[in-house]
C-alpha cells in the first residue's frame, strides 16, 4: 500500500499527458513538450499520467522522448493505464502493459490503473481477470502501485472497493461543476473512496477545459474575489483543497497553461471561507447555463462507423449554448466535420453512448446539434 511518506512526497499537481501540443501536421510537438516537462520538474512537481490508448500510443512515446530518456528515473513518478475495452481477449489485455513498458522505456510504472471502469466495461475486466493481473504485475516488480480510474455510480464504486480492498488508490473525476451533479456524483464518489481509506487522484479538474473558459457570469463571480486569478486556477485549487488527494491531473496543451498551473500550485494553500463561498456561487452560476458536459476524452470517436467527430461537434454546440455566438459555432462546426461525418449522419448504433464516461445521451444530443448547426 501507499505509505504516508509516499503520499506526502507527491505534490498536488500532476501532468496529464492526454491533450499534448501538436504541430500542424498532427504530430506531437516534442520540443514544446520537453520544455513543459523540464519546467514542471524544475518547479518541484513529479507526477506524470498517460495511458495505453492516449493518442494511439503517441502519448506514451512522448513520455519516453520528453521525460524518460532525459531525466533520472527516480526523479519522477509515471502512471499509465490498461484499457480492457480495446483488447480482443485476455492475452491481448495483459500485453498492453508490456507494450506500454516498451513504448515508454520506463522499466516500471509507479502507478498502474485499470482504465475508466464503469458498468459497460466492468464485465471485461472481470472476464479477463485484470484485477489479478494487476496484483501479479506488482509482485513481479513491473508496477509499484495499482488502482483504477472510475466513471460510474457511487453504488458501483462502493461495490468495487468492497470486492477489491487491495486496490491502493482511485482516480476520480472531480471538479466544482460536477461536485453535486446527480449523474457524475463527484462528491459522493470522493467520500466513498475516502471512507475506504483510498488516496484519490483527480482527473478532469477543469472539466475538459470548460472551467478554464466558463461563461462570463461565472468569471465575474470569481474575479470579484481574486481579479488576477484565472478561472482554471480556481478549478484546480478546488480539487486540491479536498483531503486525501494524491495529486490533481491537468491535461496541459501548451507552455502557457503549464506556467499558469505552476503559478497556481507552486504556493498552494487551502481555501479560505471566502474562497469556498465564491466557488459555490460560481457553481450555482454555471448551473444556470445550458451546455453539453463533454470533456473531450474522445472515447466515443474510436469505433464510430460514420467517423463523426463527436467532441468537436459538442464543442461547437457549446459555443452557441454558452456564448450565444451562432456565427462562430457554425464556423467551428464546419471545420470540425470537414472530411468527417456530420451530426446528421448518426445512425444511432449506440457505440458512443456505451463508451462515454460522462454517460451522455450522445445520439439525442447529435440530433440537437444537427438541427442547430447544420441550418444555413
C-alpha positions in Angstrom: 0.0 0.0 0.0 1.0 3.6 -0.4 2.8 4.9 2.6 2.1 8.3 4.2 5.6 9.4 3.2 5.0 8.5 -0.5 1.7 10.4 -0.4 3.2 13.5 1.1 6.2 13.4 -1.3 4.0 13.9 -4.3 2.9 17.5 -4.9 -0.7 18.3 -5.7 -0.3 18.9 -9.4 0.1 16.1 -12.0 1.0 16.5 -15.7 -1.8 14.7 -17.6 -0.3 13.7 -21.0 -3.7 13.5 -22.7 -4.0 16.8 -24.5 -0.4 17.4 -25.5 0.5 20.1 -28.0 0.8 19.1 -31.6 2.3 20.5 -34.8 0.2 21.5 -37.9 0.7 18.0 -39.4 -0.8 16.4 -36.3 2.4 15.0 -34.9 3.5 15.7 -31.3 5.3 18.9 -30.7 8.1 17.2 -28.8 10.2 20.3 -28.4 7.4 22.2 -26.6 6.6 19.0 -24.6 10.2 18.9 -23.5 10.1 22.5 -22.3 6.9 21.7 -20.4 8.4 18.6 -18.8 11.5 20.4 -17.8 9.7 23.4 -16.3 7.3 21.0 -14.4 10.2 19.1 -12.8 12.3 22.2 -12.1 9.3 23.6 -10.2 9.3 20.5 -7.9 6.4 18.6 -9.4 6.9 14.9 -10.3 3.7 13.0 -11.3 3.1 12.2 -15.0 0.0 10.4 -16.2 -0.5 8.7 -19.6 -2.4 5.7 -20.9 -2.2 2.9 -23.4 -4.9 4.4 -25.6 -4.0 8.1 -25.4 -3.3 9.4 -29.0 -3.0 5.8 -30.2 0.1 5.3 -28.1 1.8 8.6 -29.1 1.3 9.9 -25.6 3.4 7.1 -24.1 6.0 7.6 -26.8 6.1 11.4 -25.9 6.6 10.4 -22.3 9.7 8.4 -23.4 11.1 11.2 -25.6 10.5 14.2 -23.4 10.7 12.6 -19.9 12.2 9.1 -19.5 15.2 9.5 -21.8 16.1 12.9 -20.5 15.6 12.7 -16.7 16.8 10.2 -13.9 14.1 7.6 -13.5 13.9 8.1 -9.7 13.2 11.8 -10.2 9.6 11.4 -11.3 6.5 9.1 -11.0 4.9 7.8 -14.2 1.4 6.4 -14.4 -0.3 4.6 -17.2 -3.4 2.5 -17.7 -4.7 -0.8 -19.2 -8.0 -0.5 -21.2 -9.9 -3.8 -21.5 -12.4 -2.3 -23.9 -9.8 -2.2 -26.7 -8.5 -5.7 -26.0 -9.6 -8.7 -28.1 -9.0 -11.2 -25.3 -7.3 -11.7 -22.0 -3.8 -12.2 -23.5 -4.2 -9.0 -25.6 -5.2 -7.1 -22.5 -2.2 -8.3 -20.5 0.1 -7.5 -23.3 -0.9 -3.8 -23.0 1.4 -3.5 -20.0 4.4 -4.9 -21.9 3.6 -2.6 -24.9 3.4 0.4 -22.5 6.8 -0.5 -21.0 8.3 -0.9 -24.5 6.8 2.4 -25.7 7.9 4.4 -22.6 11.2 2.6 -21.8 10.3 3.4 -18.2 11.4 0.0 -16.8 8.4 0.0 -14.4 5.4 2.2 -13.7 5.0 3.9 -10.3 1.2 3.8 -10.7 -0.8 1.4 -12.9 -4.5 1.8 -13.4 -7.4 -0.3 -14.8 -8.8 2.4 -17.1 -12.2 4.1 -17.0 -14.1 1.4 -15.2 -17.9 1.6 -15.5 -20.9 -0.7 -15.8 -20.4 -1.1 -19.6 -16.8 -2.4 -19.4 -16.6 -4.0 -16.0 -17.5 -7.5 -17.3 -14.4 -7.4 -19.5 -12.1 -6.6 -16.6 -13.7 -9.5 -14.7 -13.7 -11.9 -17.6 -10.0 -11.2 -18.4 -9.1 -11.3 -14.7 -7.3 -8.0 -14.9 -7.7 -7.4 -11.2 -5.4 -10.5 -10.5 -3.1 -9.4 -13.3 -2.5 -6.0 -11.8 -1.6 -7.7 -8.5 0.8 -10.0 -10.3 2.4 -7.1 -12.2 3.1 -5.5 -8.8 4.5 -8.8 -7.4 6.7 -9.1 -10.5 8.1 -5.5 -10.0 6.6 -4.1 -13.2 4.4 -1.7 -11.2 4.8 -0.2 -7.7 1.2 0.6 -7.0 -2.1 -0.3 -8.7 -5.6 1.1 -8.7 -8.3 2.1 -11.1 -9.9 5.1 -12.7 -13.7 5.2 -12.4 -16.7 6.7 -14.3 -19.9 5.5 -12.8 -22.3 5.5 -9.8 -21.3 5.8 -6.2 -23.0 2.4 -5.6 -20.8 0.7 -8.1 -17.7 2.3 -6.6 -18.7 1.0 -3.1 -19.1 -2.5 -4.5 -15.7 -2.5 -6.3 -13.9 -1.2 -3.2 -15.5 -3.9 -1.1 -14.6 -6.6 -3.6 -11.1 -5.3 -4.2 -9.8 -3.8 -0.9 -6.2 -4.2 -2.0 -6.6 -1.5 -4.7 -4.2 1.1 -3.5 -5.8 4.3 -4.9 -8.7 5.5 -7.0 -8.7 8.1 -9.8 -12.0 10.1 -9.9 -13.5 12.9 -11.9 -13.7 15.8 -9.5 -14.5 19.4 -10.2 -16.7 22.0 -8.8 -19.2 21.7 -11.7 -19.7 18.0 -11.1 -19.4 18.1 -7.3 -23.2 17.8 -6.7 -24.2 16.6 -10.2 -26.6 13.7 -9.9 -25.0 11.9 -12.9 -21.3 12.3 -12.2 -21.7 12.5 -8.4 -18.2 13.7 -7.8 -18.6 14.4 -4.1 -20.3 11.1 -3.3 -17.7 9.1 -5.1 -14.9 11.0 -3.4 -16.5 10.4 0.0 -16.8 6.7 -0.6 -13.1 6.4 -1.7 -12.1 8.3 1.5 -14.3 6.1 3.7 -12.3 3.1 2.3 -9.1 4.9 3.1 -8.0 5.3 -0.6 -5.9 8.2 -1.7 -7.6 10.0 -4.7 -6.0 11.0 -8.0 -8.2 13.8 -9.5 -8.9 13.8 -13.3 -10.8 16.5 -15.2 -10.5 19.2 -12.6 -11.3 21.8 -15.3 -13.9 19.5 -16.9 -12.2 19.2 -20.3 -11.4 22.9 -20.4 -14.9 24.1 -19.7 -13.9 25.6 -16.4 -10.9 27.3 -17.9 -13.1 29.4 -20.1 -16.5 29.5 -18.3 -19.4 31.8 -19.1 -19.0 35.4 -18.2 -21.3 35.2 -15.2 -19.0 32.6 -13.7 -15.9 34.6 -14.4 -17.5 37.6 -12.7 -18.1 35.7 -9.5 -14.6 34.5 -9.2 -13.0 37.8 -10.4 -14.8 39.7 -7.7 -12.7 37.8 -5.1 -9.5 37.4 -7.0 -9.2 39.6 -10.0 -5.8 38.3 -11.1 -6.5 34.6 -10.8 -7.5 32.6 -13.9 -10.7 30.6 -13.8 -8.6 27.4 -14.4 -6.6 28.2 -11.2 -9.9 28.2 -9.2 -10.9 24.8 -10.6 -7.6 23.2 -9.9 -7.4 24.6 -6.3 -10.9 23.5 -5.5 -9.9 19.8 -6.1 -6.5 20.1 -4.4 -8.3 21.7 -1.4 -10.0 18.3 -0.6 -8.4 16.0 2.0 -6.8 12.8 0.8 -5.9 14.0 -2.7 -2.7 12.3 -4.0 -2.5 14.7 -6.9 -4.6 16.7 -9.4 -4.1 15.9 -13.1 -4.2 18.7 -15.6 -4.1 17.9 -19.3 -1.9 20.9 -20.3 -1.7 21.7 -24.0 0.9 24.4 -24.2 3.6 26.1 -22.2 1.3 29.0 -21.1 -1.1 26.6 -19.5 1.8 24.9 -17.7 3.1 28.3 -16.4 -0.4 29.2 -15.2 -0.8 25.9 -13.3 2.7 26.2 -11.8 1.9 29.7 -10.6 -1.3 28.4 -9.1 0.0 25.3 -7.4 3.6 26.4 -6.6 2.4 28.1 -3.4 -0.9 26.3 -2.9 -2.7 26.9 0.4 -6.1 25.6 1.4 -9.1 27.7 0.6 -10.4 30.4 3.0 -14.1 30.5 3.7 -14.5 33.4 1.3 -12.9 31.4 -1.5 -15.1 28.4 -0.7 -18.2 30.6 -0.9 -17.0 32.1 -4.2 -16.6 28.6 -5.8 -20.1 27.6 -4.6 -21.5 30.8 -6.1 -19.7 30.0 -9.4 -21.1 26.5 -9.4 -24.6 27.9 -9.0 -24.0 30.4 -11.8 -22.8 27.6 -14.0 -25.9 25.6 -13.4 -28.0 28.4 -14.9 -26.2 27.9 -18.2 -27.3 25.2 -20.6 -24.4 23.3 -22.1 -23.2 19.8 -23.1 -21.0 18.2 -20.4 -18.5 16.7 -22.8 -14.8 16.6 -21.6 -13.3 15.8 -25.0 -11.8 12.4 -24.0 -12.6 11.1 -27.5 -13.5 7.6 -26.3 -16.7 7.8 -28.4 -14.8 8.5 -31.6 -13.0 5.2 -31.9 -15.4 2.7 -33.5 -17.9 5.3 -34.8 -19.0 3.7 -38.1 -19.8 7.1 -39.5 -16.5 8.8 -38.5 -18.3 11.5 -36.6 -16.0 13.9 -34.6 -18.4 14.0 -31.6 -16.4 16.0 -29.1 -15.7 18.7 -31.8 -19.4 18.9 -32.6 -20.3 19.2 -29.0 -17.7 21.9 -28.5 -19.2 23.8 -31.4 -22.7 23.5 -29.9 -21.4 24.8 -26.5 -20.1 27.9 -28.4 -23.7 28.5 -29.2 -25.2 27.5 -25.9 -22.8 29.2 -23.5 -21.8 32.3 -25.5 -24.8 32.7 -27.8 -22.4 33.0 -30.8 -24.1 31.3 -33.7 -21.7 32.5 -36.3 -18.6 31.2 -34.6 -20.4 28.0 -33.6 -21.4 27.1 -37.1 -18.0 28.1 -38.5 -16.4 25.8 -35.9 -18.8 23.1 -36.7 -18.0 23.2 -40.4 -14.3 23.0 -39.7 -14.8 20.0 -37.3 -16.8 18.0 -39.8 -14.7 18.7 -42.8 -13.9 15.3 -44.4 -15.7 13.7 -41.5 -19.2 12.6 -40.6 -21.8 15.2 -39.8 -24.1 15.2 -36.8 -27.0 14.3 -39.0 -25.1 11.2 -40.3 -25.5 9.4 -36.9 -27.2 6.0 -37.4 -27.9 5.6 -33.7 -25.8 2.4 -33.3 -25.1 3.3 -29.6 -21.4 2.6 -29.7 -20.6 6.1 -28.5 -23.0 6.0 -25.6 -21.5 2.8 -24.3 -18.1 4.3 -24.4 -18.9 7.7 -22.9 -17.6 8.2 -19.3 -20.0 11.0 -18.8 -23.0 8.8 -19.7 -24.2 11.5 -22.1 -27.2 10.8 -24.3 -25.0 11.2 -27.4 -27.5 10.2 -30.0 -30.1 12.7 -28.9 -27.5 15.4 -28.5 -26.3 14.9 -32.0 -29.8 15.4 -33.3 -30.0 18.7 -31.5 -26.6 19.7 -32.8 -27.7 18.9 -36.4 -30.8 21.0 -36.0 -28.9 24.0 -34.6 -25.6 23.9 -36.5 -26.5 22.5 -40.0 -29.0 25.1 -40.8 -27.9 27.8 -43.3 
